[in-house]
């Protein structure tokens, strides 16, 4: 097999390949035999018809396509190995000339990994703002614990308060028309933690039990339903029930019921330990991020647009999944935000992700950082614990998704490189 290499722009290599006629004929004959297994030809058992009869029934071009599909993986593998190409995408055929009895000529394009020139990535000294634990963090933690163990009391002798949970009926109208899905009976709403449009929950405070009333609101300009975006609305409401939380007292007896504590002081010591660990974790994360951003900013690499576009396509799929989990569709997002705005943002993120990945791989190569089989297994176990799936079951499920094991291996490599950078650079917290 003869090859001629021509390097083109954006890390693309054009390869002219000549496969000897003898090999090309073998590929063709093997393809004809494979196809004959699936073709019913009168007078012949499947797979037993001679080549000329198979050609008459399905045509030479169909056989040539089958021959190329079978031969190209081997051909490309030899070209890549011989030239030590570091490819980032599947090679593709630009053209071919396949005449039986002559050399098979193929013109292919192969996309190579961009060359990364690292700047200084060891021995750096950076200053990072230290995380400061809020002064009220202890009290908020205690309040949260008390909230979790609060009891609920139904009240009938006062109006609603903005800390209550209410059960109420409502029916909405906008521009004289009833709002689709804008009504409910006996709906439960926590007035202090409402996800309704701004101004809705606030107007439900200081309202009497059982009395019908109206509230006026305006839908946000960016509201997902375009018909209602920026429009005024009226909601007819009626409070059916008022519930209030009764907070327990913070006593030794209380803390003994909620955890392995004997006194309030032991509880506070445990909370303080958590807050200290939280600060340590945040400082470490911020330090690692600062180091990595410094290292990537100093690295030089020319990334072809095709790599960014593929990464952006992946981000689109991830974005659609997130939208679905939030109850929205891709079409709604496009209508609300605009297709170009979404794609421009995703492509910016894609460019960052691609560069980060390339820099990580280059550092790993320079420092001979690899993910061992044991480390890969530990990563799989970690993911299994996260989703509460045993490792064999998880491996079986993940094996059905192409490329997922490479993604997990890359994640493990990212973590090892991040650890290497943290150990070989210094951060002063200020």
N, C-alpha and C positions, 0 to 999 in steps of 0.2 A: 504494500500500500504506500503510495506516494502522497505527501502533503506539502502544500505551499502556504506559508503563514503571512498574512498582511495585517499589521496592527492599524486600527482605525481610531477615530475619536471616541470619547466617553467609554474607554476601557473595553471596546469591542474588538474582537479578533475575527478577521475573515479567513476561513480555511478552505482552500481548494483541495479536494480529496479525489484521488484516483484509485479505485479498487480494481485489481486485476480481473480480466474477463472471466477467468476460471472460477474465481470466488463469487463473482456476480451471478454466474450461471448456477452455481450451487445454491445461493440464496434464493434464486428464482425457482429452482426445482423443489426445494424444501417448502417454499411457500405454496406451490401448486399442490403438493401432497397434503399440506395442512388444510387447505381450502377444500380439497376433494372429500375430506371427511364429513363435510357439512352440506354437500351438494348431492341432490338426487339426480343421477344420470341414468336414463333408461338403458338397460342391458348390462349395467355394471354395479357391483356392490360398492358401498361407500368406501372411498379411499383407494379403489382398485382401477379407476379409469386412467388411461395414459394421459400424458401432459397435453397432447394436442387436443384431446377430447375435452379436457378441463378448460383449456383456453377457449374452445368454441362456445362453451356454456357460460363462462363468467368473464371472459375477456382478459387480454394481456395486461391492461392497465390495472385491473383489480389485483392481479397476481403481483405486479410490480410494487404496488402500494403495500401489500402484505409482506413482500420480501424486504422492503425498506424498513417497515416497522419492526421486523425481526432482527435485521442486521444493524440498524443504526446504534442501538445501545452499545454493542460490542465495538463498532467503528469509532464512536465518540470516546469510549473509554480508552481505547488505544491512543487516540490523538491527544487526549488530556494527559495521560500518563507519560507519553513520549516527550511532550513539551512542558511537562510540569506546570500545567495551567491550574490556577486557583479560581475555580468557577463559582459564580453566585446564582446562576439560573440554568435551567435546562437549555442545552444548545438547540438551535433550530435550523432547519433546512431552508435556504433561500431559493435554491433551484437544483435540479438534477437532470442528467442525461443518461437514460438507462436503455441501451440497445443490446439485445442478446447477442453474444459473440464478441462484444467490444468491452473495453474498460468502462466501469461505472464511474461517472463523474458527478461529484456532489459539491455544491457550494454551500457552506454552512457559516453561521455566525455564532460565536461563543462570547458570552459576557463574563469578564474577569473581575475579581475583587479589586477595588481601588487600592493603590499603594498608600499606606499611612506613614507619615513622617512624624515620629513622636518628638515632643519637646521634652523639657525636664519633667520627669514624673517620680523621681526619688530625691530625698533630701530637701524637700520644700518645707518652709515654715509659713504658716498662715495664721491670721487672726480671725476668730469667729465669735460672734456675740453669744454669750452664755445664756441659756434659757433661765428665766427667772420664774420660779413658782409663784403664782398669784397669792397675795396675802390672805385672801379669803378661801384658798383651796381647801384647808382643813375643815372650815365651817360648811362649805358646799358639800364636801364628802359626807359629813355627819348629817346634814339636811337631806341629802339623797338617800341615806340609809333609813332615816326616819320616814321619808316619803314612801319607801318600799314597804314599810310595815304599818303604814297608816290605815286606819279603819274608815269605812264610809258610812256617813249618817245622812238619812233623808230628812230635809228640813221643810217645814210648811209655814213658819211664822215670820218670814222675811222675804225681801226681794233677792234676786240673784246677785252674786258678787263675782268679780273677775277671776277668782280662784276656784269657783265652783265647777262641777260637772253637771250639765243639764241634759234632760231628755225633752225634746221639743219637736213640733211640726213646723215645716216651712214650705213655701211655694213661691217660686221666683218668676218675675216678669221683666222683660226688657223691650223697650219701644212698643209697649202695648201687647207684646206676644209672650205667651208662656215659654219659659226656658226649658228646652228638652233636658231631661234628667236633672232638673233644677228644683225637685220637690222630694219630700220624704215625710214619713210618719214615725214618731217616737225615735228620732235620731239622737244618738248620744254624742255629746261634744264637750271636750275639756276646754273651757274658756281660756285657760292660761297657756294651752299648747295646741292652738287651733291651726289647721292647715288650710282653712278657708281663705278666700280672697281678703286682702287687707280691709279692715274696717268692719268686717262682718261680726266677728266674735265680740269685738269691743262694744257694739251696740246692743248686745244681748245681756250686758250687765245692768244692774239696777232695774230689772223688770219683774213685775208681780207674777205670781203663779196663776195659771189659768186664764190670763187676760190676753186677748188677741191684739196684735200691734204690727206696725210696718217699720222696716228699716230700709235705708237707701244707701247703696254702694255703687262704686264704679269699677268695672273690670279693668285689670292692668292692660297697658298698651301691648305687652308681649304675651297676652293670654293665648293659650294654644288653640282655642277655637276662634278662628278669625272673625266670625260673625259677631262675637261678643267682645272682642278686644277693644278696650277704651270706651265701651258703652255703659251708660247708667242703667241701674236695675233696682227694682223694688221687690222686697221679700216680705210676704205675709207670714207672721210667726205666732206661735202659741207655746208657752212653757208648760209642760206636763209634769215635770218633776225636777226638784233641785237637790243635788247631792253635794255634800261637803266632806272634806277629809279631816279626820280627827288624828292629830299627830301624837305619837306616844312620847313619854318623857325619857330623856337620856339619863338612865340610871344604871347602876351595876346590875340590877335584876334584868333590865332590858338587854344589855349587851351579852349577858349570859345566855339569852334565848337565841340570839342571832349569830353567834360565832363562838370560837374557842377562847373566849375572854372571861375574866373574872371581874374586872373593874373597867370603868370608863377610861381610866388612864392607859390600860392595856390596849383598848380599842384605838385610842388616839396614837399610841406608839406604833401600832400596826399601820394605821393610815399614813403616818409620817414616813414609815419605811417605804410604803408604796410611792408616796410623792417624791422621795429621794431617788428611788429607782427610776421613776418616770423622768425626772430631770436628767439622770445619767443617760438614759436611753435616747432622749431628745438631743442632748449635747453630742452623743456619739453619732447619731444619724445626721445632724447638721454638719458635724465635722467631716464625715465621710462624703457628704454631698458637696461641701466646699472644696475638698481635695479633688474630687472627680471633675467638678466643673472647671477647676484650674487646669487640670491635666488635659481635658478635652479641648479647652480654649487654646492651649498651646500646640495642639496637634494639627498637622496640615494634611488635608485629604480632599481630593476632588471626587465628589460622589455623582455618578451618572443619574440622570432624572428617572430612568427606569427603576432603579432600586427604591427611590423615594416613592414612586407611583405604586409599586407593589406593597410597600409598607403602609401607604395611605389606604390602599384597598383593605388591608388587614384591620386598620384602625376603624374603617367604615363598618366592618362586620362587628367589631367590638362595641362600637357606638350604638349600632342597631340593637344589640343584645341588652345594653344598659337601658335604652329607651323602652324596650319591651318589659323589662323588670319594673320600670316606673309607670307602666300603663300607657305609654305613648308609642306612636309608630314613626318610622323614618319619614313617611309622607307628611305627617304633622310637623315634624321638626323642620323639614325643608320649607314648608309653608310659613312657619313662624319666623325662621332665622334666615332663610334664603340659601339655595344650594351652593352658590359661590362662597358665601361667608363660611359655611360649614366646611367645605372642601379646602379652602385656603388655610383655615385653622388646623385641620387634620394633616395637611401636607407640611405645615411648619413643624408640627409634632413629629411627623414621620421623618423629616430631615434630621431632627435632633436624635431620634431613636436609632437611625441608621448610623450616624456618626458615632454615637456612644458605643454601639455594638462593634463597629470596626476598630475603635480605639482599644476596647477591652480585649478583642481577639489579638491585636498587635502586641499589647503588653503581655498577654498570656504566652504568645510565641516568643517574645524577647526574653521572658523570665522562665520559660519552660514550665508554665503553670498548666496542669492538666487535671481533669476530673477523673478520679479513680473509680473502679467498679463499686467499691465499698461506699464511696461518697455519693455516687449516683443512686445506689440502693437506699442510702440514708435519706436522700432527697425524696425519693418515691414514698418512703415510709412517712416522712413529714407531711407530704401532701395527703396521704391516706388518712392520717390522724385528723387532719384539718376537715376532711369530708366524711370522717367516720366510716372508712372503707378499708377492709384488710388489703394488704399489698397484692396478693395474687388476683383478687377480683379487680382491683384498680388497674393492674397491668393488662388484664384481659379487656377491660373497657377502653383504656387508652390506646391499645394497639389497633383499635378500629378507626382511629383518627390519624391520618398520615401526618408525619412531621412532629407529632406531639412529644415524642421522646427526645428529639433534637432540641425542642424548645425547653424541656425540663433540664437537659444537659447544659444548655446555654445559660439557663438561670443559675444553675450550680456554679458554672464557670464565672459568671458575673459576681457572685458572692465571694468566690475565692480571690478574684482580682481586687475587689473592693477591700477585702481584708488585707491583702498584700499592700495596697496603697496606704491604708491606715497605719500599718506597721512600719512603713518606710518613709513616712512624712510626719511632720509635727504640726500640731494645732494648739495655739494659745487661746484659751477661752477668756474673753474680756467682758 
